[in-house]
Every structure is written in C-alpha cells, then in structure tokens.
C-alpha cells in the first residue's frame, strides 16, 4: 500500500489535512489558465504530461497491483467494521 510506505507522524498528518485545499486548488486553476492563455492548450497538455511522467518516475503512482492491494485492504476493513458494529449492537 503506497500510503503505508511513508513514515508519517500524527502532527504531519494533521498538518497535511489542515492545508488550505480550496485556496491551493484555486491557485492551481489560475496557473493552468495563465499557461493556456499565454502558451496555448498544447503547452498545458505538455506540462501535465511532464508532471505525470515525473510522478511515475518518483514511484508516486501506484501500480495496478498496489491499487488491487489497496482495494482488498479497504474491503477487509469494511468487513471488520461491519462485524464490529453488529457485535456492538447485539451487546446492548
């Protein structure tokens, strides 16, 4: 699982979750619009493809096997949560 490969502290996770995501998204959208206005759509696609290639080279894009393992883990966690919920309701 890609996320579990990173050693993350609670504080780091909270800092990440607390980022101003709406402002970051707006800044990214403005930047993309500026590139398109200045250099055209083809250049924006070229830059996007360069970023995609870089992410793949850095190992930041999960492989199909990683994705399958993530799905399997999510399904197993869901089963366990459902089972725990049923036990909790029966215990009342």
N, C-alpha and C positions, 0 to 999 in steps of 0.2 A: 504494500500500500504506500503510495507516494507520500502522503501526509505524515505517516508514522516514521518515515525515514529521517525526518528533521527533528532534532532535539529542541523542543520549544518549552520555555518556561511559562508559567501561568501569566506572569506580567507581560511577556512578549505576546502571548495570545490576546490578552486584553487590549494591549496597545494596537495590535493589528485590527481587532474587531472595532475599536474605537476611532479608527481613521474616518475622516470626513468623506465617505464614499460618494455622496451626491456631488460634492464640490469637485472631487477628483474626476468623476465621470463627465461633468460639465467642462472641465479643463481639457480633457481628452477630446471631447466632441469639438470644442473650439479649435484645438490644434489640428485636428483632421480637416475641419472646414477650411482653415487657413492654408493647409497644404494643397487641398483641392483647388481653392481659388487662385493660389499663386502658381502651382505647378501642374495642375490637371489631375483628373481621376487616375490616369495610368500611373502616375508617380505615387499616389496614395496607395494603390494596389501593390506597387513595387515595395514600398516601405513596409506595408503589412506583411508581405511575403518574407521580407528580410527578418522581421521580428519573429514570424512563425519558424523560420529555419533556425534562428538563434535559440528559440525556446526548445526546439527538438535537440539541437546540439548540446544544450545545457542539461538535458535529461528532464526538463520541466514538463514535458508532455508524456502522460502515461501511455504505456504500450497497451495493446488490446488485452494482453494477459493481466496487466495491472488493473485495467478497468474491470475485467471479469472478477478479479480477486476483490476489488472494492465492492462490486455488486453482491458477491457472495457474502462478504462480511456484513454489509448492510442488511441483507435478508436474514442472516443469522441473528444479528442484534434485534431486529424487529420481532423475530420468533421468541427470543428470550424476554423481551419487554412485554409481549402479549401474554406469555406464560406467567410472568411475574404479576401482571395486572389481574389475571384470572385468580391466581392464588391469593392475592391481596383482597379481592372482593369476597372470596369464599371464607376468609379468615374473620370477616366482620360479623 
